[in-house]
Amino acid sequence: MPETPGSEFWKNLKPIADSVKPDALPEVYLSKVATDDDRYYVPFTDTVGSRPLWINIKDNTWSDILRAKEAGLVNRHYHPHEVFAYTISGKWGYLERPWTATAGDFVYEAPGEGHTLVAYDSGEPMKTLFIVKGPLIWLDENGDPEGYFDVHDYVKMCREHYEKVGLGADLVDSLLR
C-alpha cells in the first residue's frame, strides 16, 4: 500500500482489484538507486561502475546507473540499437560530440552511433541513468570492431561482483524481467 493520502483530490479512489495478471512478473521497485554505496556499482572499466536496475534477457536490454567518482572512461563502443540517458549528477560526454551533459540533461542515442564516453572531474560523481538496448560493440582506436558486450556478459559480471562484495549473486535475479 502506498503512502496514505492527505488532502489530495483523489484520496477516496480505491485501487484496482487484481491489477496484476496471474502470469505477470512484479515491477522492480528500488529505493534511492543513485546511492554512494560502492558495493552496488559493478566495475565496468577501471574508472566507471554500473548499478543494474532492470535487466531483460529476452530483448538484450538493461537499465543502470553509470557512475564515475572522478575522471572516468568507458571504452570506445558502437550501438546498433538506441540508448537513453538522463544525467543525475556530475559531467560527462562523448569525445566525438560537441556537448557536455550535466545534471538534468537528457541524451537520446540513435542506432548506429559510435563514441568514447568520458566522465569529467567536476567536484561530484558522475551518475547517469542509462537504458541500453542491444549490445555494445567495442571499437579500437580506428573505430573498427574488436569485441562485444551484451546482456549475458552484463548479468555474469554483475553476479560475480555481487557475490564477491557479499550482496549475493541472486540479487541480480531479482532484477531480471
Buried (B, 14 or more C-beta within 10 A) or exposed (E): EEEEEEEEEEEEEEEEEEEEEEEEEEEBEBEEBBBEEEBBBBEBEEBBBBBBBBBBBEEBBBBBBBBBBEEBBBBBBBBEBBBBBBBBBBBBBBEEEEEBBBBEBEBEBEEEBBBBBBBBEBEEBBBBBBBBBBBBBBBEEEEEEEEBBBBEEBBEBBBEBBBEBEBEBEBBEEBBB
